[in-house]
Amino acid sequence: MGKVKVLITNKQSEVKIPVGIRLLIRKCCHASLDYEGFKHDAEVSVSLVNNEEIHKLNSEFRNTDRPTDVLSFPLGSEEGGYEKNPDTGAYMLGDIVISLEMAQKQAQVYGHSLEREVGFLTVHSMLHLLGYDHEDSSLKERIMREKEEAILTQLGISRDQTFIIPEHSHKDGE
């Protein structure tokens, strides 16, 4: 696999970002690309927002007047091609927008950690950036769900596992 640059921007103050969440997001992006056999250098942008901001985006881009947990803005074409960043030569896959407020609420509802929820949302959105869509058919939804769980299992954050960062491997700011 090529190099992957994941640009993470926190645009909210409602939810305290847990230690290691940026590293987790990067690992989820890398694991998704690796699982799908993406061999090129790539760039992904991830924005962490509040419910108000994701509500605005959901209304503007999906005509849905409510907040949601995650939005994906793929830059690839229907044929699977991606534009290259002229400065780096990396393929620009697109943007991921995660509502940390919604992720925190869903983590409580599903009885797992915020980290597991953010990991799931990141992998889910990465698959959208790579061309998967679960809204067309129940078969496509099932294929996408199976891929999500396989990737999360590889990362050790599947439904049956918990996310733990050993103290010695944690680097703040990643």
TIVO-2410 file (N, C-alpha, C; in nm, 3 decimals):
# residues 174
REC num residu      c1      c2      c3 atome chaine
REC   1      M   0.085  -0.119   0.000     N      A
REC   1      M   0.000   0.000   0.000    CA      A
REC   1      M   0.089   0.124   0.000     C      A
REC   2      G   0.041   0.228  -0.068     N      A
REC   2      G   0.113   0.355  -0.072    CA      A
REC   2      G   0.098   0.430   0.059     C      A
REC   3      K   0.154   0.550   0.061     N      A
REC   3      K   0.141   0.636   0.178    CA      A
REC   3      K   0.000   0.694   0.182     C      A
REC   4      V  -0.051   0.711   0.304     N      A
REC   4      V  -0.185   0.767   0.320    CA      A
REC   4      V  -0.175   0.886   0.413     C      A
REC   5      K  -0.219   1.000   0.363     N      A
REC   5      K  -0.222   1.121   0.445    CA      A
REC   5      K  -0.366   1.144   0.490     C      A
REC   6      V  -0.387   1.147   0.620     N      A
REC   6      V  -0.520   1.169   0.676    CA      A
REC   6      V  -0.516   1.303   0.750     C      A
REC   7      L  -0.588   1.399   0.696     N      A
REC   7      L  -0.594   1.532   0.756    CA      A
REC   7      L  -0.716   1.536   0.848     C      A
REC   8      I  -0.692   1.554   0.978     N      A
REC   8      I  -0.801   1.553   1.076    CA      A
REC   8      I  -0.815   1.692   1.136     C      A
REC   9      T  -0.939   1.744   1.129     N      A
REC   9      T  -0.967   1.877   1.182    CA      A
REC   9      T  -1.082   1.868   1.281     C      A
REC  10      N  -1.060   1.921   1.402     N      A
REC  10      N  -1.166   1.926   1.502    CA      A
REC  10      N  -1.235   2.061   1.491     C      A
REC  11      K  -1.364   2.060   1.455     N      A
REC  11      K  -1.440   2.183   1.438    CA      A
REC  11      K  -1.552   2.193   1.541     C      A
REC  12      Q  -1.538   2.127   1.654     N      A
REC  12      Q  -1.643   2.127   1.755    CA      A
REC  12      Q  -1.579   2.134   1.894     C      A
REC  13      S  -1.661   2.174   1.992     N      A
REC  13      S  -1.611   2.179   2.130    CA      A
REC  13      S  -1.705   2.108   2.226     C      A
REC  14      E  -1.810   2.045   2.175     N      A
REC  14      E  -1.910   1.982   2.260    CA      A
REC  14      E  -1.861   1.851   2.323     C      A
REC  15      V  -1.777   1.777   2.251     N      A
REC  15      V  -1.731   1.647   2.299    CA      A
REC  15      V  -1.579   1.651   2.312     C      A
REC  16      K  -1.531   1.617   2.431     N      A
REC  16      K  -1.386   1.609   2.451    CA      A
REC  16      K  -1.332   1.492   2.370     C      A
REC  17      I  -1.231   1.519   2.291     N      A
REC  17      I  -1.174   1.414   2.206    CA      A
REC  17      I  -1.086   1.324   2.291     C      A
REC  18      P  -1.119   1.194   2.296     N      A
REC  18      P  -1.039   1.101   2.377    CA      A
REC  18      P  -0.896   1.089   2.324     C      A
REC  19      V  -0.805   1.063   2.415     N      A
REC  19      V  -0.666   1.038   2.378    CA      A
REC  19      V  -0.663   0.923   2.279     C      A
REC  20      G  -0.588   0.937   2.173     N      A
REC  20      G  -0.571   0.829   2.077    CA      A
REC  20      G  -0.673   0.825   1.966     C      A
REC  21      I  -0.773   0.914   1.967     N      A
REC  21      I  -0.879   0.907   1.866    CA      A
REC  21      I  -0.825   0.942   1.727     C      A
REC  22      R  -0.732   1.036   1.719     N      A
REC  22      R  -0.674   1.072   1.589    CA      A
REC  22      R  -0.596   0.955   1.531     C      A
REC  23      L  -0.520   0.888   1.617     N      A
REC  23      L  -0.446   0.769   1.574    CA      A
REC  23      L  -0.544   0.661   1.527     C      A
REC  24      L  -0.652   0.642   1.600     N      A
REC  24      L  -0.754   0.544   1.562    CA      A
REC  24      L  -0.812   0.575   1.424     C      A
REC  25      I  -0.846   0.701   1.400     N      A
REC  25      I  -0.902   0.741   1.270    CA      A
REC  25      I  -0.802   0.709   1.160     C      A
REC  26      R  -0.675   0.742   1.181     N      A
REC  26      R  -0.572   0.713   1.080    CA      A
REC  26      R  -0.561   0.562   1.055     C      A
REC  27      K  -0.562   0.484   1.165     N      A
REC  27      K  -0.554   0.338   1.150    CA      A
REC  27      K  -0.673   0.284   1.072     C      A
REC  28      C  -0.792   0.338   1.098     N      A
REC  28      C  -0.912   0.293   1.027    CA      A
REC  28      C  -0.903   0.325   0.877     C      A
REC  29      C  -0.852   0.442   0.844     N      A
REC  29      C  -0.835   0.480   0.703    CA      A
REC  29      C  -0.735   0.386   0.635     C      A
REC  30      H  -0.621   0.364   0.700     N      A
REC  30      H  -0.518   0.274   0.645    CA      A
REC  30      H  -0.573   0.133   0.629     C      A
REC  31      A  -0.640   0.082   0.732     N      A
REC  31      A  -0.691  -0.056   0.728    CA      A
REC  31      A  -0.796  -0.073   0.619     C      A
REC  32      S  -0.879   0.027   0.598     N      A
REC  32      S  -0.981   0.019   0.493    CA      A
REC  32      S  -0.916   0.011   0.355     C      A
REC  33      L  -0.817   0.095   0.332     N      A
REC  33      L  -0.748   0.095   0.204    CA      A
REC  33      L  -0.671  -0.035   0.184     C      A
REC  34      D  -0.608  -0.082   0.289     N      A
REC  34      D  -0.534  -0.208   0.281    CA      A
REC  34      D  -0.629  -0.324   0.252     C      A
REC  35      Y  -0.740  -0.329   0.321     N      A
REC  35      Y  -0.839  -0.436   0.302    CA      A
REC  35      Y  -0.891  -0.439   0.158     C      A
REC  36      E  -0.908  -0.321   0.101     N      A
REC  36      E  -0.960  -0.310  -0.036    CA      A
REC  36      E  -0.849  -0.320  -0.142     C      A
REC  37      G  -0.724  -0.336  -0.098     N      A
REC  37      G  -0.615  -0.352  -0.193    CA      A
REC  37      G  -0.579  -0.224  -0.268     C      A
REC  38      F  -0.604  -0.109  -0.207     N      A
REC  38      F  -0.571   0.020  -0.269    CA      A
REC  38      F  -0.421   0.040  -0.258     C      A
REC  39      K  -0.351   0.042  -0.369     N      A
REC  39      K  -0.204   0.039  -0.371    CA      A
REC  39      K  -0.137   0.175  -0.386     C      A
REC  40      H  -0.214   0.281  -0.405     N      A
REC  40      H  -0.157   0.412  -0.437    CA      A
REC  40      H  -0.146   0.501  -0.313     C      A
REC  41      D  -0.066   0.607  -0.327     N      A
REC  41      D  -0.066   0.712  -0.225    CA      A
REC  41      D  -0.205   0.776  -0.226     C      A
REC  42      A  -0.254   0.813  -0.109     N      A
REC  42      A  -0.390   0.867  -0.099    CA      A
REC  42      A  -0.397   0.976   0.006     C      A
REC  43      E  -0.498   1.061  -0.010     N      A
REC  43      E  -0.527   1.166   0.088    CA      A
REC  43      E  -0.676   1.160   0.123     C      A
REC  44      V  -0.703   1.175   0.252     N      A
REC  44      V  -0.840   1.176   0.304    CA      A
REC  44      V  -0.848   1.291   0.405     C      A
REC  45      S  -0.958   1.362   0.403     N      A
REC  45      S  -0.982   1.467   0.500    CA      A
REC  45      S  -1.093   1.424   0.594     C      A
REC  46      V  -1.070   1.437   0.726     N      A
REC  46      V  -1.170   1.400   0.825    CA      A
REC  46      V  -1.198   1.522   0.913     C      A
REC  47      S  -1.325   1.562   0.919     N      A
REC  47      S  -1.365   1.674   1.005    CA      A
REC  47      S  -1.455   1.621   1.116     C      A
REC  48      L  -1.423   1.662   1.237     N      A
REC  48      L  -1.504   1.628   1.354    CA      A
REC  48      L  -1.588   1.751   1.386     C      A
REC  49      V  -1.721   1.732   1.380     N      A
REC  49      V  -1.812   1.846   1.395    CA      A
REC  49      V  -1.918   1.817   1.501     C      A
REC  50      N  -2.004   1.916   1.526     N      A
REC  50      N  -2.115   1.898   1.619    CA      A
REC  50      N  -2.243   1.868   1.540     C      A
REC  51      N  -2.351   1.842   1.610     N      A
REC  51      N  -2.478   1.809   1.544    CA      A
REC  51      N  -2.531   1.924   1.457     C      A
REC  52      E  -2.512   2.046   1.504     N      A
REC  52      E  -2.561   2.162   1.428    CA      A
REC  52      E  -2.494   2.167   1.290     C      A
REC  53      E  -2.363   2.149   1.287     N      A
REC  53      E  -2.289   2.157   1.160    CA      A
REC  53      E  -2.326   2.043   1.066     C      A
REC  54      I  -2.335   1.921   1.119     N      A
REC  54      I  -2.368   1.808   1.031    CA      A
REC  54      I  -2.512   1.816   0.984     C      A
REC  55      H  -2.599   1.877   1.066     N      A
REC  55      H  -2.738   1.901   1.025    CA      A
REC  55      H  -2.740   1.993   0.902     C      A
REC  56      K  -2.664   2.101   0.907     N      A
REC  56      K  -2.656   2.195   0.794    CA      A
REC  56      K  -2.608   2.122   0.668     C      A
REC  57      L  -2.501   2.045   0.682     N      A
REC  57      L  -2.446   1.973   0.567    CA      A
REC  57      L  -2.544   1.869   0.514     C      A
REC  58      N  -2.612   1.799   0.603     N      A
REC  58      N  -2.709   1.698   0.563    CA      A
REC  58      N  -2.825   1.763   0.487     C      A
REC  59      S  -2.868   1.879   0.533     N      A
REC  59      S  -2.975   1.953   0.464    CA      A
REC  59      S  -2.929   2.000   0.327     C      A
REC  60      E  -2.810   2.057   0.323     N      A
REC  60      E  -2.759   2.115   0.199    CA      A
REC  60      E  -2.728   2.010   0.092     C      A
REC  61      F  -2.664   1.901   0.131     N      A
REC  61      F  -2.615   1.805   0.033    CA      A
REC  61      F  -2.702   1.682   0.014     C      A
REC  62      R  -2.789   1.651   0.112     N      A
REC  62      R  -2.872   1.531   0.100    CA      A
REC  62      R  -3.021   1.561   0.111     C      A
REC  63      N  -3.055   1.689   0.126     N      A
REC  63      N  -3.196   1.728   0.140    CA      A
REC  63      N  -3.263   1.657   0.256     C      A
REC  64      T  -3.188   1.633   0.363     N      A
REC  64      T  -3.240   1.566   0.481    CA      A
REC  64      T  -3.226   1.662   0.599     C      A
REC  65      D  -3.340   1.705   0.653     N      A
REC  65      D  -3.343   1.811   0.755    CA      A
REC  65      D  -3.328   1.755   0.896     C      A
REC  66      R  -3.213   1.695   0.923     N      A
REC  66      R  -3.183   1.645   1.057    CA      A
REC  66      R  -3.033   1.616   1.066     C      A
REC  67      P  -2.982   1.610   1.188     N      A
REC  67      P  -2.841   1.571   1.200    CA      A
REC  67      P  -2.825   1.421   1.170     C      A
REC  68      T  -2.707   1.382   1.134     N      A
REC  68      T  -2.675   1.241   1.110    CA      A
REC  68      T  -2.541   1.213   1.176     C      A
REC  69      D  -2.495   1.090   1.172     N      A
REC  69      D  -2.370   1.055   1.239    CA      A
REC  69      D  -2.247   1.083   1.153     C      A
REC  70      V  -2.255   1.051   1.024     N      A
REC  70      V  -2.138   1.068   0.937    CA      A
REC  70      V  -2.184   1.099   0.795     C      A
REC  71      L  -2.108   1.182   0.727     N      A
REC  71      L  -2.131   1.211   0.586    CA      A
REC  71      L  -2.001   1.184   0.511     C      A
REC  72      S  -2.016   1.133   0.390     N      A
REC  72      S  -1.901   1.104   0.305    CA      A
REC  72      S  -1.914   1.186   0.178     C      A
REC  73      F  -1.805   1.247   0.138     N      A
REC  73      F  -1.802   1.326   0.015    CA      A
REC  73      F  -1.690   1.272  -0.074     C      A
REC  74      P  -1.722   1.165  -0.150     N      A
REC  74      P  -1.620   1.104  -0.236    CA      A
REC  74      P  -1.580   1.197  -0.350     C      A
REC  75      L  -1.454   1.194  -0.384     N      A
REC  75      L  -1.404   1.272  -0.496    CA      A
REC  75      L  -1.381   1.184  -0.619     C      A
REC  76      G  -1.402   1.054  -0.604     N      A
REC  76      G  -1.382   0.962  -0.716    CA      A
REC  76      G  -1.497   0.970  -0.815     C      A
REC  77      S  -1.469   0.925  -0.937     N      A
REC  77      S  -1.571   0.922  -1.041    CA      A
REC  77      S  -1.649   0.792  -1.033     C      A
REC  78      E  -1.758   0.785  -1.105     N      A
REC  78      E  -1.840   0.663  -1.110    CA      A
REC  78      E  -1.758   0.545  -1.159     C      A
REC  79      E  -1.658   0.572  -1.243     N      A
REC  79      E  -1.574   0.465  -1.299    CA      A
REC  79      E  -1.463   0.423  -1.203     C      A
REC  80      G  -1.455   0.489  -1.089     N      A
REC  80      G  -1.355   0.452  -0.989    CA      A
REC  80      G  -1.225   0.530  -0.997     C      A
REC  81      G  -1.219   0.630  -1.081     N      A
REC  81      G  -1.097   0.711  -1.092    CA      A
REC  81      G  -1.096   0.824  -0.991     C      A
REC  82      Y  -0.976   0.865  -0.954     N      A
REC  82      Y  -0.960   0.974  -0.858    CA      A
REC  82      Y  -0.865   1.078  -0.915     C      A
REC  83      E  -0.889   1.203  -0.880     N      A
REC  83      E  -0.795   1.308  -0.918    CA      A
REC  83      E  -0.673   1.298  -0.830     C      A
REC  84      K  -0.560   1.341  -0.885     N      A
REC  84      K  -0.436   1.342  -0.809    CA      A
REC  84      K  -0.407   1.483  -0.759     C      A
REC  85      N  -0.353   1.491  -0.638     N      A
REC  85      N  -0.305   1.617  -0.586    CA      A
REC  85      N  -0.181   1.654  -0.669     C      A
REC  86      P  -0.183   1.767  -0.738     N      A
REC  86      P  -0.070   1.802  -0.824    CA      A
REC  86      P   0.061   1.821  -0.747     C      A
REC  87      D   0.052   1.856  -0.619     N      A
REC  87      D   0.173   1.878  -0.539    CA      A
REC  87      D   0.234   1.748  -0.488     C      A
REC  88      T   0.149   1.649  -0.456     N      A
REC  88      T   0.200   1.526  -0.394    CA      A
REC  88      T   0.188   1.403  -0.482     C      A
REC  89      G   0.101   1.408  -0.583     N      A
REC  89      G   0.078   1.291  -0.667    CA      A
REC  89      G  -0.015   1.189  -0.603     C      A
REC  90      A  -0.065   1.218  -0.483     N      A
REC  90      A  -0.154   1.125  -0.412    CA      A
REC  90      A  -0.296   1.139  -0.466     C      A
REC  91      Y  -0.367   1.026  -0.467     N      A
REC  91      Y  -0.508   1.029  -0.507    CA      A
REC  91      Y  -0.590   1.092  -0.395     C      A
REC  92      M  -0.676   1.187  -0.431     N      A
REC  92      M  -0.761   1.254  -0.334    CA      A
REC  92      M  -0.893   1.178  -0.328     C      A
REC  93      L  -0.914   1.104  -0.218     N      A
REC  93      L  -1.031   1.017  -0.206    CA      A
REC  93      L  -1.157   1.092  -0.168     C      A
REC  94      G  -1.144   1.195  -0.084     N      A
REC  94      G  -1.262   1.271  -0.045    CA      A
REC  94      G  -1.259   1.311   0.100     C      A
REC  95      D  -1.376   1.353   0.147     N      A
REC  95      D  -1.392   1.407   0.282    CA      A
REC  95      D  -1.489   1.323   0.363     C      A
REC  96      I  -1.455   1.309   0.491     N      A
REC  96      I  -1.540   1.242   0.589    CA      A
REC  96      I  -1.575   1.346   0.694     C      A
REC  97      V  -1.703   1.354   0.729     N      A
REC  97      V  -1.748   1.445   0.834    CA      A
REC  97      V  -1.820   1.362   0.939     C      A
REC  98      I  -1.768   1.365   1.062     N      A
REC  98      I  -1.825   1.286   1.173    CA      A
REC  98      I  -1.878   1.381   1.280     C      A
REC  99      S  -2.003   1.360   1.319     N      A
REC  99      S  -2.059   1.434   1.432    CA      A
REC  99      S  -2.018   1.360   1.559     C      A
REC 100      L  -1.931   1.420   1.639     N      A
REC 100      L  -1.891   1.356   1.764    CA      A
REC 100      L  -2.006   1.351   1.864     C      A
REC 101      E  -2.095   1.450   1.858     N      A
REC 101      E  -2.213   1.446   1.946    CA      A
REC 101      E  -2.298   1.323   1.915     C      A
REC 102      M  -2.323   1.299   1.787     N      A
REC 102      M  -2.405   1.184   1.747    CA      A
REC 102      M  -2.330   1.054   1.777     C      A
REC 103      A  -2.201   1.052   1.752     N      A
REC 103      A  -2.122   0.932   1.780    CA      A
REC 103      A  -2.127   0.897   1.928     C      A
REC 104      Q  -2.115   0.998   2.014     N      A
REC 104      Q  -2.122   0.975   2.158    CA      A
REC 104      Q  -2.258   0.919   2.199     C      A
REC 105      K  -2.365   0.976   2.143     N      A
REC 105      K  -2.501   0.930   2.173    CA      A
REC 105      K  -2.519   0.784   2.127     C      A
REC 106      Q  -2.473   0.753   2.006     N      A
REC 106      Q  -2.489   0.618   1.952    CA      A
REC 106      Q  -2.405   0.517   2.029     C      A
REC 107      A  -2.288   0.557   2.075     N      A
REC 107      A  -2.204   0.467   2.155    CA      A
REC 107      A  -2.279   0.427   2.282     C      A
REC 108      Q  -2.346   0.524   2.344     N      A
REC 108      Q  -2.424   0.495   2.465    CA      A
REC 108      Q  -2.542   0.403   2.433     C      A
REC 109      V  -2.612   0.431   2.323     N      A
REC 109      V  -2.727   0.350   2.284    CA      A
REC 109      V  -2.685   0.205   2.256     C      A
REC 110      Y  -2.572   0.188   2.186     N      A
REC 110      Y  -2.526   0.054   2.148    CA      A
REC 110      Y  -2.443  -0.014   2.256     C      A
REC 111      G  -2.410   0.060   2.361     N      A
REC 111      G  -2.337   0.001   2.473    CA      A
REC 111      G  -2.190  -0.028   2.444     C      A
REC 112      H  -2.128   0.058   2.364     N      A
REC 112      H  -1.985   0.042   2.342    CA      A
REC 112      H  -1.916   0.178   2.353     C      A
REC 113      S  -1.786   0.179   2.335     N      A
REC 113      S  -1.708   0.301   2.357    CA      A
REC 113      S  -1.725   0.400   2.241     C      A
REC 114      L  -1.696   0.526   2.271     N      A
REC 114      L  -1.693   0.629   2.168    CA      A
REC 114      L  -1.589   0.592   2.063     C      A
REC 115      E  -1.477   0.535   2.106     N      A
REC 115      E  -1.372   0.495   2.012    CA      A
REC 115      E  -1.423   0.393   1.912     C      A
REC 116      R  -1.498   0.294   1.960     N      A
REC 116      R  -1.551   0.192   1.870    CA      A
REC 116      R  -1.647   0.255   1.771     C      A
REC 117      E  -1.729   0.348   1.816     N      A
REC 117      E  -1.825   0.414   1.728    CA      A
REC 117      E  -1.755   0.499   1.623     C      A
REC 118      V  -1.655   0.576   1.664     N      A
REC 118      V  -1.580   0.658   1.569    CA      A
REC 118      V  -1.504   0.568   1.470     C      A
REC 119      G  -1.451   0.457   1.519     N      A
REC 119      G  -1.385   0.361   1.430    CA      A
REC 119      G  -1.481   0.308   1.326     C      A
REC 120      F  -1.600   0.268   1.369     N      A
REC 120      F  -1.701   0.218   1.276    CA      A
REC 120      F  -1.738   0.324   1.174     C      A
REC 121      L  -1.766   0.447   1.221     N      A
REC 121      L  -1.807   0.553   1.130    CA      A
REC 121      L  -1.698   0.586   1.028     C      A
REC 122      T  -1.572   0.582   1.072     N      A
REC 122      T  -1.460   0.609   0.982    CA      A
REC 122      T  -1.450   0.501   0.875     C      A
REC 123      V  -1.455   0.375   0.915     N      A
REC 123      V  -1.447   0.264   0.818    CA      A
REC 123      V  -1.567   0.270   0.723     C      A
REC 124      H  -1.685   0.292   0.777     N      A
REC 124      H  -1.807   0.303   0.696    CA      A
REC 124      H  -1.789   0.410   0.588     C      A
REC 125      S  -1.742   0.525   0.631     N      A
REC 125      S  -1.726   0.637   0.539    CA      A
REC 125      S  -1.614   0.611   0.438     C      A
REC 126      M  -1.507   0.547   0.481     N      A
REC 126      M  -1.398   0.513   0.387    CA      A
REC 126      M  -1.450   0.422   0.276     C      A
REC 127      L  -1.536   0.328   0.310     N      A
REC 127      L  -1.592   0.240   0.207    CA      A
REC 127      L  -1.677   0.321   0.108     C      A
REC 128      H  -1.748   0.422   0.158     N      A
REC 128      H  -1.821   0.511   0.067    CA      A
REC 128      H  -1.724   0.583  -0.026     C      A
REC 129      L  -1.612   0.632   0.030     N      A
REC 129      L  -1.514   0.702  -0.053    CA      A
REC 129      L  -1.456   0.610  -0.160     C      A
REC 130      L  -1.454   0.481  -0.131     N      A
REC 130      L  -1.401   0.383  -0.226    CA      A
REC 130      L  -1.509   0.330  -0.322     C      A
REC 131      G  -1.628   0.388  -0.316     N      A
REC 131      G  -1.730   0.355  -0.414    CA      A
REC 131      G  -1.843   0.265  -0.367     C      A
REC 132      Y  -1.843   0.223  -0.243     N      A
REC 132      Y  -1.951   0.137  -0.193    CA      A
REC 132      Y  -2.071   0.221  -0.155     C      A
REC 133      D  -2.189   0.164  -0.174     N      A
REC 133      D  -2.313   0.232  -0.137    CA      A
REC 133      D  -2.411   0.129  -0.083     C      A
REC 134      H  -2.465   0.152   0.034     N      A
REC 134      H  -2.557   0.058   0.096    CA      A
REC 134      H  -2.704   0.095   0.074     C      A
REC 135      E  -2.728   0.207   0.009     N      A
REC 135      E  -2.866   0.254  -0.005    CA      A
REC 135      E  -2.934   0.200  -0.130     C      A
REC 136      D  -2.858   0.139  -0.222     N      A
REC 136      D  -2.915   0.088  -0.346    CA      A
REC 136      D  -2.992  -0.042  -0.327     C      A
REC 137      S  -2.937  -0.132  -0.245     N      A
REC 137      S  -3.001  -0.263  -0.230    CA      A
REC 137      S  -2.959  -0.327  -0.099     C      A
REC 138      S  -3.038  -0.423  -0.053     N      A
REC 138      S  -3.005  -0.492   0.071    CA      A
REC 138      S  -2.880  -0.578   0.054     C      A
REC 139      L  -2.854  -0.630  -0.066     N      A
REC 139      L  -2.732  -0.707  -0.091    CA      A
REC 139      L  -2.609  -0.619  -0.078     C      A
REC 140      K  -2.613  -0.499  -0.137     N      A
REC 140      K  -2.500  -0.407  -0.126    CA      A
REC 140      K  -2.479  -0.365   0.019     C      A
REC 141      E  -2.589  -0.348   0.093     N      A
REC 141      E  -2.579  -0.312   0.235    CA      A
REC 141      E  -2.510  -0.425   0.312     C      A
REC 142      R  -2.548  -0.548   0.284     N      A
REC 142      R  -2.489  -0.663   0.354    CA      A
REC 142      R  -2.340  -0.676   0.321     C      A
REC 143      I  -2.304  -0.658   0.195     N      A
REC 143      I  -2.163  -0.664   0.155    CA      A
REC 143      I  -2.083  -0.558   0.229     C      A
REC 144      M  -2.138  -0.438   0.235     N      A
REC 144      M  -2.069  -0.329   0.304    CA      A
REC 144      M  -2.055  -0.358   0.453     C      A
REC 145      R  -2.161  -0.408   0.517     N      A
REC 145      R  -2.156  -0.441   0.661    CA      A
REC 145      R  -2.050  -0.548   0.689     C      A
REC 146      E  -2.043  -0.649   0.602     N      A
REC 146      E  -1.943  -0.755   0.621    CA      A
REC 146      E  -1.802  -0.701   0.609     C      A
REC 147      K  -1.779  -0.611   0.514     N      A
REC 147      K  -1.648  -0.549   0.498    CA      A
REC 147      K  -1.614  -0.464   0.621     C      A
REC 148      E  -1.712  -0.387   0.669     N      A
REC 148      E  -1.690  -0.304   0.788    CA      A
REC 148      E  -1.646  -0.389   0.906     C      A
REC 149      E  -1.719  -0.496   0.932     N      A
REC 149      E  -1.687  -0.580   1.048    CA      A
REC 149      E  -1.553  -0.651   1.030     C      A
REC 150      A  -1.520  -0.691   0.907     N      A
REC 150      A  -1.390  -0.755   0.882    CA      A
REC 150      A  -1.276  -0.658   0.911     C      A
REC 151      I  -1.290  -0.535   0.867     N      A
REC 151      I  -1.186  -0.434   0.890    CA      A
REC 151      I  -1.175  -0.402   1.039     C      A
REC 152      L  -1.289  -0.383   1.105     N      A
REC 152      L  -1.288  -0.353   1.248    CA      A
REC 152      L  -1.231  -0.469   1.329     C      A
REC 153      T  -1.257  -0.591   1.287     N      A
REC 153      T  -1.201  -0.708   1.355    CA      A
REC 153      T  -1.049  -0.709   1.341     C      A
REC 154      Q  -1.000  -0.678   1.222     N      A
REC 154      Q  -0.854  -0.669   1.202    CA      A
REC 154      Q  -0.792  -0.566   1.295     C      A
REC 155      L  -0.864  -0.459   1.322     N      A
REC 155      L  -0.815  -0.352   1.409    CA      A
REC 155      L  -0.836  -0.382   1.558     C      A
REC 156      G  -0.910  -0.489   1.588     N      A
REC 156      G  -0.937  -0.524   1.727    CA      A
REC 156      G  -1.049  -0.444   1.789     C      A
REC 157      I  -1.138  -0.390   1.705     N      A
REC 157      I  -1.251  -0.312   1.759    CA      A
REC 157      I  -1.384  -0.359   1.700     C      A
REC 158      S  -1.397  -0.489   1.682     N      A
REC 158      S  -1.523  -0.542   1.633    CA      A
REC 158      S  -1.626  -0.537   1.745     C      A
REC 159      R  -1.747  -0.579   1.716     N      A
REC 159      R  -1.854  -0.577   1.816    CA      A
REC 159      R  -1.816  -0.656   1.941     C      A
REC 160      D  -1.740  -0.763   1.922     N      A
REC 160      D  -1.707  -0.852   2.033    CA      A
REC 160      D  -1.577  -0.817   2.104     C      A
REC 161      Q  -1.511  -0.711   2.058     N      A
REC 161      Q  -1.383  -0.673   2.117    CA      A
REC 161      Q  -1.391  -0.529   2.164     C      A
REC 162      T  -1.294  -0.489   2.240     N      A
REC 162      T  -1.290  -0.352   2.288    CA      A
REC 162      T  -1.164  -0.285   2.235     C      A
REC 163      F  -1.165  -0.155   2.228     N      A
REC 163      F  -1.051  -0.080   2.176    CA      A
REC 163      F  -0.961  -0.038   2.292     C      A
REC 164      I  -0.838  -0.083   2.288     N      A
REC 164      I  -0.742  -0.048   2.393    CA      A
REC 164      I  -0.613  -0.004   2.327     C      A
REC 165      I  -0.561   0.110   2.367     N      A
REC 165      I  -0.430   0.153   2.319    CA      A
REC 165      I  -0.332   0.128   2.433     C      A
REC 166      P  -0.233   0.039   2.413     N      A
REC 166      P  -0.133   0.020   2.517    CA      A
REC 166      P  -0.060   0.153   2.543     C      A
REC 167      E  -0.030   0.178   2.668     N      A
REC 167      E   0.032   0.306   2.706    CA      A
REC 167      E   0.159   0.335   2.627     C      A
REC 168      H   0.241   0.233   2.601     N      A
REC 168      H   0.370   0.257   2.534    CA      A
REC 168      H   0.355   0.288   2.385     C      A
REC 169      S   0.241   0.259   2.322     N      A
REC 169      S   0.228   0.283   2.178    CA      A
REC 169      S   0.152   0.411   2.146     C      A
REC 170      H   0.102   0.481   2.245     N      A
REC 170      H   0.022   0.601   2.225    CA      A
REC 170      H   0.112   0.722   2.201     C      A
REC 171      K   0.080   0.797   2.095     N      A
REC 171      K   0.149   0.923   2.067    CA      A
REC 171      K   0.042   1.031   2.054     C      A
REC 172      D   0.043   1.129   2.141     N      A
REC 172      D  -0.058   1.233   2.135    CA      A
REC 172      D  -0.041   1.317   2.009     C      A
REC 173      G  -0.152   1.358   1.953     N      A
REC 173      G  -0.148   1.443   1.835    CA      A
REC 173      G  -0.144   1.366   1.705     C      A
REC 174      E  -0.147   1.233   1.711     N      A
REC 174      E  -0.150   1.157   1.586    CA      A
REC 174      E  -0.289   1.118   1.551     C      A
***
